[in-house]
Amino acid sequence: MHVEKTENLVKYLLRKKRENIQNSLVRPLYQEALKSLFFVCVLLIDTLIPLELFRSLPAPFNIVVSLVILGVFVYIETVFYNMIWGKKGRWPLEKYKNLSNQGNEKQDHSI
């Protein structure tokens, strides 16, 4: 029973990893690089600023203010991510999948 669950989990994770790799190959390289840079900046902002606020404020307020600021940053970053790479964003994955499918159909018709 536990072996089957673990096996299914491993299969699921491998399938998701393969899909992520295939999806990253669909977009142009500069967009994937910008996406990675965005994630690095998000990680830096979401760790350093709330930790500095936690360190510099007095005891009862530091936890509350840090969590509120972290929540605001995460919300803003999520909205920004969806504006750029989301389904209705500027560089959605579906756009490039459609372009690659159209290119494959043109190649099939020309052969």
Secondary structure, 3 states (H helix, E strand, C coil): CHHHHHHHHHHHHHHHHHHHHHHHHHCCHHHHHHHHHHHHHHHHHHHHHHHHHHHHCCHHHHHHHHHHHHHHHHHHHHHHHHHHHCCCCCCCHHHHHHHHHHHHHHHHHHC
